[in-house]
Amino acid sequence: MHKTLADVNRLRIVRRLAQGEATVTELIDQVGLSQPLVSWHLGKLRLAGLVETRRIGRETISRLLPEAWDRFATYERRVLGLEGADAAQRRSAVS
């Protein structure tokens, strides 16, 4: 997942999708990339399980998958040691 998010253009797409779902056309306009590049980056995000797409007519609509981001946030807290620190603080506050 980190490798997928290491690309600045994918981060720009993710930031936009964090505001709500968007069509490829909207992403092209708002992120400033060509259609092939937007589609390529969306494919990488889909393969990582971070984004879901669906077709409505001729448009492809993309959205972030909240459950994937929840798992990512939990993983990051563990890696940074924040999850254990929170638990230790709660235990000492109760004692």
Residue, then its C-alpha position, 0 to 999 in steps of 0.5 A: m500500500h505504501k508503494t501505491l501511495a508513494d506516487v504524487n499523482r495517485l495522492r492527488i487523486v486520493r485527495r480528490l476522492a476523499q471529498g467524494e466520488a468522481t468520474v474520470t472526466e472530473l478527475i482529469d479536470q481537477v487533477g490535471l492529468s491526461q485520461p490515460l494517466v488517470s485511468w492508469h493510476l486508478g488501476k493501481l489504486r484499485l489493485a491495492g484495494l483502496v478505490e472502487t470503480r463502477r460504470i454508469g453509461r459511458e462514465t466510470i465513477s470512482r470512490l475511496l473504500p473506507e474499510a481499506w483506509d480504516r485498515f491502513a490507519t490501524y496499520e499505521r498506528r501500530v507501525l508508529g507505536l501510537e496504538g500501544a501508547d494510547a492503550a498504555q495511557r488508558r491503563s495508567a489513567v484507570s490505575 
